[in-house]
Amino acid sequence: MKREEIIEISNQYIMNTYSRMPLVFEKGRGAYLWDFDGKKYLDFVTGIAVNNLGHCHPKVVETIKRESEKLIHVSNLYFIASQALLGKKLVESSLVDGRAFFCNSGAEANEAAIKLVRKYSKEKFKSNDRYEIITMENSFHGRTITTITATGQEKFRKGFEPLVQGFKYVSYNNTDALKKAVSDKTCAVMVEPIQGEGGVNVPGEKYLEEVRKLCDEKGLVLILDEVQTGMGRTGKLLGFQHTSIKPDIFTLAKGLGGGIPIGAMVAKNEIADFFTPGSHASTFGGNPFVCSVALTVLEVIEKEGILKNCEEMGEYLTKKLKGLAKGFKFIKEVRGKGLLIGMELTIDGKNVVNSCIERGLLINCTMNNILRFLPPLVISKNEVDEAVEVLGKALVEVSEKS
Ligand SMILES: Cc1ncc(COP(=O)(O)O)c(C=O)c1O
């Protein structure tokens, strides 16, 4: 099939929920994608922080082939070996004790966390009034009705009212505002270690520790949404591991399955115990196939020095981007951690993104003016150099036209 034909069929038969670029990809390897016309692209989007190990990592492909020939799906009515091992691995890599619930996406993982804290708070404190969750302005937690309500951005909620009761928003990186917002109704605080969709907003170094302290003082559950920051993206397996704290609950999705859909909600035992048979479920959640793939993703992260490369390449890319920024008045700031990096512009980022695409580099823009760089964590120095060279040319082009 030709690219134009695919776009035409898609426009006719697929719901118009995404503003798509006119690109159709056919093949991916490592940091590169090839489109239907055979053009090669360096991928600094990675399915929005999904393909952390690059496209079609050989170990991931091997597991997919092997496991799909053995067992793809059985119901959660039965015990599942790879699910048990994945739960163990996630808990042992993160909390003192805990249990996992598996689902299929970030929104579902957050939905599960929200349900769990409501049930925990109702039953533990024997109160129907302790259900409110405080989330942050400019946060992003998903697209279900509950998670758009949790999301502190009006644009995602508009048109879908009535929303779910029990959410309150405060400004990010502001513990005073958070303190003021806590009431007798509050049961939890939900926060991203770095806001991804909200513009790659990195909070102060002590922010998460202060939030943890407040939660401890007030008996609130701390939920960390690690859907974008998790699975090595910031240079540690989980974003909170840059700090001294542990959350009570965290959620994962995106990078966990190496491209195969999976989400996870992990909670410490004291809270996890409040989910009992019948409390929550997902038909596909944690099936044998996807959990085997996620186990391989974790094994590759451990054995192939992925976190170290992410940290080193993150520093290298940040330095190079800061160098580029000096040459353009419309670049306001470069910020991020590991390979979750944003470049804030004082102009719309669309033209820079388009110029990069024409030159064979895929980057993304969030909040209209923040270029976001999400290369695979296996990226090499040469590939970073290639991307920065292309970006530099795109910035010159946009600067000459504006
Ligand atoms: C922090 C965060 N939470 C939740 C989600 C929603 O994940 P999903 O699209 O898999 O439902 C996203 C997606 O971008 C995210 O970045």
PDBQT file of the ligand as one rigid body, heavy atoms in Angstrom, charges set to zero:
ROOT
HETATM    1  C1  LIG A 501       2.229  11.022  33.412  1.00  0.00    +0.000 C 
HETATM    2  C2  LIG A 501       1.221  10.312  32.564  1.00  0.00    +0.000 A 
HETATM    3  N1  LIG A 501       0.215   9.670  33.162  1.00  0.00    +0.000 NA
HETATM    4  C3  LIG A 501      -0.716   9.012  32.452  1.00  0.00    +0.000 A 
HETATM    5  C4  LIG A 501      -0.678   8.991  31.083  1.00  0.00    +0.000 A 
HETATM    6  C5  LIG A 501      -1.739   8.267  30.322  1.00  0.00    +0.000 C 
HETATM    7  O1  LIG A 501      -1.234   7.080  29.789  1.00  0.00    +0.000 OA
HETATM    8  P1  LIG A 501      -2.026   6.289  28.661  1.00  0.00    +0.000 P 
HETATM    9  O2  LIG A 501      -2.049   7.130  27.444  1.00  0.00    +0.000 OA
HETATM   10  O3  LIG A 501      -1.244   5.006  28.505  1.00  0.00    +0.000 OA
HETATM   11  O4  LIG A 501      -3.396   6.031  29.192  1.00  0.00    +0.000 OA
HETATM   12  C6  LIG A 501       0.357   9.660  30.413  1.00  0.00    +0.000 A 
HETATM   13  C7  LIG A 501       0.411   9.685  28.938  1.00  0.00    +0.000 C 
HETATM   14  O5  LIG A 501       1.047  10.498  28.324  1.00  0.00    +0.000 OA
HETATM   15  C8  LIG A 501       1.339  10.339  31.175  1.00  0.00    +0.000 A 
HETATM   16  O6  LIG A 501       2.333  11.006  30.594  1.00  0.00    +0.000 OA
ENDROOT
TORSDOF 0
